[in-house]
Amino acid sequence: MTESAHEDHAAPPSGSLFEDRMAELEDRLRHLYVNRSSDLPPEAAPSGPGEGAWEPDLSAYGPDDPLTALCHEFGLRADEADLLVAAALPEVNGNCAAAYRALGPFARPTAAVALELLGLSLTEGVVRGLLHEGSALLSGGLVVFENPRDPFAERCLRVPDRVVGHLLSGAGHGAGHGPLTPAVSGDRRLSPVPPLPHTPDEESLAALTAQLRADAAGTLYLREDITGAALPLACDALRAMGRTPLLLDPFDLEHADAELLDSVRLEGRLVGGGIVIPVYAEEGDPVVPALSRLISGLARSPLPVLLYGSEVWREKVWRTVPRATFDVRGGGSRSRPLPTAAGAVIDIARRDAALRGATLPVGTARRIAHVQAARSLEQLARHVEPQVARDDLVLPARVREQLDMLVFRIERREEVLGTHGLRRGGGRGWGATALFTGESGTGKTMAAEAVAGRLGLDLYIVSLPSVVSKYIGETEKNLERIFSAAEALDCVVLFDEADTLFAKRGAVKDSNDRHGNLQIGYMLQRLEQFDGLAILTTNLRANMDGAFTRRFDEIVEFGSPTATVRAELWRRYLAESPDAACDVDGIAQDYSLAGGNIRAAVETAVFRAAAGGRPVAAEDVLKGIETEYGKLGRLFQRPGPALGP
């Protein structure tokens, strides 16, 4: 530089560092152009970095000056900073573009022209490593080669628009960042998060901040629950480090190629940010391959990457191992992961609120989780709103006592187990499991409905044969969806035809046997972890393995009703048809039917009478019984004269 230039830099800067360096390099470009195009003796050009003339006081511009911030973030030397400015000149000044075109074949500088502008030869530029692939400018994405296959001297340098915009954000109004823009034009995949109105957990914030200070470029995982503490905590920790939290929208990724990775990485470094990414996605979701590639690539970047979700970290899915995992669940170790579908929807609402500077109330999150869990569960189960009361059941006293005890177990489980020092360990849940056995029509489903009604919960009936799949892993996925949704809904789950899954095990002869045993093992493990009430029913208890039945809290046997119970059932179902005038006790004694068959017989009688336009008669009842006997493959015999009045 000239002596006067040194004096100018000794004084406080009048603009941004980019403006000051641009002014000097424009002057050098003018001299270079004049000397190349004129027959007059060459003018003396101002000294450049080649003579070691530029040693600026970066502190004079302040840490928020765009080019100063880039020098710190990317570790740029003075010659690298000037090379960046030289490459950016044609993007902001048309005269500079014209000068470059006159000096070479492009409106942007070639490597040779840019280095000459800095007072360096090609050899000196190579020795200094200014433009090799691992240099701060090229590896950081601040400068790119337009024609990378051409000879080094003829390679054209271009500064990406996003970098130019960042450099200009402090121009004309002193130092300081301008408004942040997305990494991809017209895209909201990466957005700055404003301060959020919440009270962080000081202990968690201190631990997370300490980890970031110890490893500023680490990838961390925050495990949260319905309270949603991870996102605001991650943003607070990044701000404590002086970094801007940048939130990525994972469900807007069509692909994760090198261009997207470079764009996200560049944006994060331009604004001195940290990347925050939610990982609420199932293994088969279309977004997972792209997102996992992006996470894997960012893990190798010099940026802090904070991931969050509600499940245990799945290395196989995300192809990355976090440096550390932080448990920020508000409910502690007893918090259950959100069902993936519900978690994804809640997170979308939570991110939308965060970008507006707000937080999503926990109550709203719970309502979203309830709706999503119900939708998910109804794809695999039938929803029943309990209409059966305890007094509607006609059952032996022993069965009633067992059902009452099952209700008591759920209502008082934590209190009783805690009082007697029997708190469950080993990851076991606080729920209860019961096995209802008996022939079809003996009242198993009605009893489950009555139990759900007494607990004030909805009932979901799952047919296990429809859940079991021949494809490896699909059965377990279906079961996990059911249990996760049921825990979110706090409902009673009835698994019908349990013998489909819990049949007696034989010797393992092939892969099908091994696959079946894995399904059984998963079901048993998930039942033990379940926090609600799970009821399994079977018509064929003899086919079930005894090793499974010992795991149930209650085994309730619904035997065939006695004649006395059958008479009571006939009276209840015929209570609205007093004209039938049947010998109920005689029918109950002569015809051995289960409760479900008795109800079906009465329905047949009622429809026969309605079709004839008359009240229900004894003959209609007999026809109903005959129909049920036909269904059961039994021989029907008419009674003696004692049937009528």
N, C-alpha and C positions, 0 to 999 in steps of 0.2 A: 504494500500500500504506500501511497505517498505520505509525506509528513502531515499534510493537512488532514488526510484520512485518519491518521492516528489521533489527531487532536479531536476529530469528530467523535470517535469512539470513546475517548476519555470523558466526554460530556455525557449526561444522561440521554438515553436514546429517545428520539422523538416519535418513533413508531414501533412496529414489531421487529423482531430479529429478521424475519423473512423479508420484510420491506427493505431493511437496511442492507442486507446481503444482496438482494435483488438489484438495488440501485447501483451497487458497485459492480456487479457482474454485467449489468446492462452496459455500463461504461466500458468495461473490458471488451464486451462483444462488439461495441461500436468501433473501438480501436482496431480490433482484429479484422472487422469487415472493411474498414477504410484501408488498412495496410494491404489487404489481399486484392482489393479492387482498384487501387490507385497506382499511378506511375510515379507519384511523389515519394520522397524518402519516407520510410516508415516512422510513424509516431511512436513515442515512448509510451508503452502501455503501463497502467498501474501494476504494482507488484501483486502477486497472488499467492496462494498457499504453497506454490512451488518454492518460494523464497522464505516460507515460514512466517509471513507477515501478519497472519490473522490469529490473534490470541484474544478472543472477545471475553468480556466479563459477563457470563450468562446470567449471573445473579442480578445484573442491572435490569434485565427484562422481566424478571419474576417467573415463578415456576409454572404459571398458567399460560405463558407465551407459547403459541403452538409449536414453533420450530425449536424453542428451548426444551419444551416437553419431549419432543421427538428425540432430541440429542440425548436426553437422560434415559428415556425408555428404550431406545434402540442402541445406545452406546455409541453414538456417532462422533467421529473426530471432526475437526474443523474442515479438513479437505473433503470428507464425506458429506458434510452438511452443505458445503459450497457446490459439490457435484449434484446434489439433490436440487438445489436452487437453480443451477444452470440448466438442468433437464426440465424444470418447471417453467422457465421463462417463456417459451412459445405458447404455453397454455393460458397465459395471462396478458401477453403483450404481442399484438400482431406484427409490430415492427421486428421484434426478436425472431418471430417465426420466419419473416421474410429474409432476415439476415442469415439465419441458419440454412435456409434453402439456397441462398447465394453461395454459402461456404461449402455446401455439400448437396447431396441429392434429395434431402428430406427437409421438411419444415420443422423437424425436431433435430437435436444434435446427435451426431454420431459419437462413438466413444472417443475417436481421435480429436474431434472438434471440441468436445466437452472438456477433455483433459488439457488441450492447448489453451482453452479459456482460463483454466486454473493455473497455467504456467507449468504444466507437467507434460513430459513426453509419454508416449505409449509405454515405453519400458518402465518409467517411473510409476505409472499408474498400475502396471502389472505387479511390480515389486511391492507397492503399498497395498495390494490386494483390494483395490477400490471396486472392481467390477467382476470379481470371480463369483462363482455360484454361492459360496458360503459367506459372502460379504454381508455386512449389516444392511446395505441398501437393497440387494437382490433377494437375500433370504427372508428379509422382513417384508418384502412386497412394496417397498417405497418407490422402487424403480424397476421397470421391466424392459427386456429387449423385445423390440418389435420384430426383428429378424434374427433370431438366435443362431441360425445355421450359417449366417454370413461370416466372413473374416472379422476378427475382433475389432479392428480399426473402423470397419464400416457398419458395425451394429448400431441401430438407432435406439436411443433412449427415450422412454416415455414414462411420465409420472401418472399413475391412475387418477381418475377424476376425484375419487374420494380423498386421496392424499392432497390434491390441489385444494379442494374445498376446505380441508382441515387447516392447511397453511394459511389460507385467506381468511379464516375465521377470526384471526386477530388483527387483520389489516384494516387500517383506516379508523380504528377506535381503540388503539392501545392493545395491551396484552389481554388475553382471556379467551376461553373457548366460546365459539358461537353455538347455536343450537345443534344438538347431536342429530345425525341422520342415520337411517337404517344402513346396514352393511350392504344390502342389495337394493338397488333403486326400485321404489314403489313397493317395497316389501316391509313387513313388520315382524320378520322372524327374530330380529335382534333389536331390543328396545331398552333404553335406560329407564331404571326404576326410580321414581322420586322417593323422598323420605316418607315412611309409612307411620301412621298414628298407632303405635302399639307400645307396650311395655315389655322389653325383652327379658328373658331369664339371664341375669347377670353372670351366673356361673357358666352357663352354656356359651354365652357371648365371649367371656374371657378365655375359655378353653379353645374355642374356634379361632379367635384372633391370635392366640399364642401359636396355634398350629400354622396359621398363615404366615406369621412372622418367621417361624422356623423354616418354612418351606413355601416361599412365595409363589412357586410355580407348581404346586401340588394339586392333585385331583382328590377331592373330598366328597364323602357321601353323608347326607343328613337324612336320618330316618324319622318320619313324622307320623302323626295320626290325624284324626278328624279335626284337631285343634288348629292344624296348619301353621305350626311354628317355624317351619324350615325356611320358607321364602323370606319373611322379614328378618329372621336371624342371619341368613346368608348376606342379605343386603347390608345390615348393620355392621357385620364383620368386615366386609369389603370396604365400607366407608371408613371404618376405623383404621384401615390400612392405607387410606388416601386414594382408594380406587373407586371407579364408577361401576355399580352393579348393572350388568347388561343381561337381560332376560331373553332366552331363546324360546321361540314357539316351536315345539318338536313336531306338531301335527301339520305343519306346513312345509315339510321337507319331502319333495318328490324324489330327490336323489342327494347323495353326499359325495360329490366328486372333489377333486383337488381344488377346483376353482371356488367352491363353496367354503371349503376348509380354510383356504387362504384368505377369503373375504372376511370370514368371521374372526380369524386370528388377527388380521390387519385392523379391523374395526376395534377389537379389544385393546390392541396396543396403541392405536391412535389416540384414544380417549383415556388411556391409563385405566382400563377397566378390568373387571373379572367376569367370567361367563357363568351364569346361573341356568341350569337345565333341569326341568322336571323329567322324571323317567317313569311316568304312569303309562305303561304300554305292555300288552301281553306278548309272549314270544312270537305268536303267529301274526301280529298286526303288521300291515304293510309298511308302516313307518319304521319298524325296528331295524331292518338292515341299514338304512340310510343313517338313522340316528346313532347306531352303534359304531359305524365307521367314523362319523363326525366326533363322537366322544373319544374314540381311540386316537384319532388324529390330534385332538385338542390336548389329550393327556401328555403328548410329546411337545407341546408348545410352551413358551415361557410365561404363560398366563395362569393365574389361579382359576380352576374350574370347580364349581360347587354344584353337585348333583343332589337331587332330593326325590324321595318317594316314600311309600309306606311299607314296603316289603323288605325282607332281608336281601342284601345285595346279591344279584345274580350274575356272576362272572361270565358264565357261558353265553348269556343273552347279550351283555354289553361289551364283552371282549376287553375289559379293562379291570384292573384291580385298584381300588382307591387307596391312597396313602393312609387314610384313616376314616373311620365311620363314627358319626356322632348321633347318639340316640336323643332326639329332642321331642319324644312323644309326651304329650301332656298327661296321659294316663299311666305313664311308666311302663314297666315290663308287661303288664296285663293288657295293654292296648293291643287290639287286633288290627292287622293290616286292612286297609279299605279294599273292598272289591275293586278289581282293576277298572271296570267300566265306570263305577261310581267315582273312584279316585280321579280318573281322567276328566270327567265332567266337572267335578268340584274344583280341580286345579285350573281348568279353563276359566271358571267364574272367579277364582281367587286371583289369577294373573290379570284378568281384565280389571278387577278392582285395584290391584297394585299399580298398574300403569296409569290409573287415575289418582293415585296417591291415597287410596283407601284400602281397608281390609275387609274381608268377607266375614260376617258374623258366624260364630260357630253354630248357632241355631239354624241359619240358612244352609250351612254345609250339611247339617244332619238331615234337613228336609230333602236336599238334593240326593244324599246318600240313600235315604229311604225309598224315594221314587225310583232311582236307578237300580237299587237292589231288588225291588219288587218286579221291575221289568225283566231283570236278568233271571230271577228265580222262576217267574211264570213261563219262561221258555222251556223249563225242564220239569215243572211241577204244576199241580192244579191247586189254585187258591180256594180255600173254604173259609167263609166267615161262620164261626160256630153258632149253630142254632139249637143244639142239643144241650139240655141242662142235666145235672146229675140225677134229678128225680125222674127224668124221662127214661133212664136206663132200668131195665128189669134184669138184675144180675144177682148172683148169690152174694151173701154177706162177705165172704172171703175175698171175692174179686173187688167189691166196693172198697174194702179196707186197703187193698193194694193200690187202687187208683187214688184214694185219699192220701196215702203215704207218698205217692209219686208227686202229687201236687205240693205236699209239705216239703219235700226235698228241694224243689225249685224255689219255693217262697222263702225258705229259711236256711238255704244251703251255706252261705257264708257265715252266718251267725252261729249255727250249730257246729260246723267244722272248726271254726276259729276258737270257740269256747272250749272245745275238747282237744285242742292241739292236733287236729287232723288236717291242717291246711295241705292242699295238694301240691306236690312238687313235680319235678321232671317235665314241666311244660303242660301238665294236665289242666284242663279247664274246670270251671265251676258248675258245669251242667250235669245232666242226668241222662241215662239211657235206659230204655225199657224194651222188652221183647214181648209182644202180644202174640200168642199162639192159639190156634183153634181152627175149626173148619170154617169154610166160607159161610157168611150169614150169621155168625154167632155174636156179632156186635163189636168186633175189634175197632173198626173205623168210627163207629158211633161213640165208643168209649174214648178214643183219641180226641174226637171233636168235643166231647164233654169236658175232658181234662183241659184242653186249650181254652174253652169257654170260662172255666173256673179261674184260670190264670189271667184272663183278659187278653189273650193273645190270638192272633190269626193262626190258621192251620194250613200247611202246604203239604200236599200228598204227592210223593215221588214214586213212580213205578220204576223199580230198579232195572228190570229188563230193558227199559227204554234208555237207561243211562249207560249200561254196560256196552262197550264197543269192542269190536274185534281188532281195532287198530291200537297199537301199543301207545300207551300214554293218554289216550283219549278218555278212557273211563276215569282216570285220576283227575283230569282237567274238569270233567263234568261234575265230579263229586266236590272238587274244590270250589267251583262256582256256586254250588248249592250251599255248602257250609258257610262260605264267606258271605253270601247274600243273606242267609238265615241269621247269622250273627249281627249283621247290620240292621236287619228288620226286627230282631228279637221276637221270633215266632217259634211255633212248634212244628217240627218236620217229621212227617210220617213216611217211612220207606216201606213201600208195599212189596210183598213177595221177596223177603230178605233171603230166602233159601237159594235164590238165583246166584247170590254172591257168596254166601256162607256155607256152601255145601261141604260135605266131609272131604277132606283132602286124602288123596292117595299118593302113591309114589310118583315122583317127578320123572316123567318119561320123555317129554319133549318140551319145546319152547312154549307151547300153549299152556302146559302145566305151570311152568315158571311164571309166565305172564299172569295167570290166574292167581297164583300165590302173592305176587306183587300187588295186585288189586286188592286182595283181602287184607294184606298188611297195611296198605294205605288207608283203607276204610276204618280199620281198627284204631290206627293212630289218630285219625282225624276225629273219630268219635270221642276219644279220650281228651282231645284238645278242645272239644266243642263246649261253648259256654251256655248253650240253651238246652232245650229238651228234645231229644231225638227218640222216636218210637219206631221200632222195626216190627213188621208183622209177617207171619208165615202160616201157611196151612199145613206145612210138612216139617214139624220140628224134628222128627226122627232123621231127616236128611241133613240136619245142621251139625257141624262139628262141635263137640262138647267144649273144646278149648275156647270157642268164641262165646258160648252162652254164659260162662262164668264172669265175663266182663260187664254184663248188664246189671244195673242197680236193681231192677225189678223184672221178674219174668211172670207175666200174668197169663194164666191158661183160661181160655174161654171155651168151656166144654159145651156139649150139646145140652140144651135146656131140659130140665126135668118136666114131668107132666104138670106140676104145679106152676112152674115158670111159664110153660107154654100156655096154660089157661089164662094167666095174667096178661100175657101178650095178646091173646085173642080178644080179651075184654077191652084192652086199650085201643086196639085197632078197629074194633067194631063198635066203639063207644058212640060214634056218629051215625050208626045204622041200627037203631033199636028194633026196627021191624024184622031184622034177620031172624030173631027168635030161635037161635041155635042152642043146642046143648053144648055149651063151650067146654065144660069139663069132659064130656064124652069125646068131643073132637080132639081135645088136647091129649086124652088118654090113647085114642085109637091111631092118631097120625103124628109120628115123630118128625117134626120139622124144626129147623133152626129159625131164629127170629127173623132173619132176612127173608126166608121162604114164607113165613106166616104173613109178613107185610105184603109180599108180592101176591100171595093168594087172595088177600083182602082187596088189593088193587084190582085184580082180575074180576072179582065178584062185583065190585063197585062199577066197573066199566060195563059188565054184562047187564047189570040192572039199568044203568043209564041208557044203554042202547035200546033196551026194551021199554023205556019210559015208565019204570016202576021202582018201588023201593027194593032194597037188597033183601033177598030171600035166602032160606037155608040151602036151596038148590044152587044158588049162585056161589055160595061159599064152598060147596062140594066141588063145583066145577073148577074153582080156583085151586083147591087142594089137588084135584086130579091133574091140573096143568103143572103144578110144581113137582108132583111125583113123576110126571113124564120127563121134566127137565133133569131130574135126578136119576132117571133110568130105573125107577122102582115100579112095582106092580101095584096099581091102585085098586082097592076093594071098597065097595060102598058099605057103609055101616048098616046096622039093623034099624028097626023102626024107631029106636030111641033118639034119633037125631033131631026130629022135630019137637015141637012143644008137647 
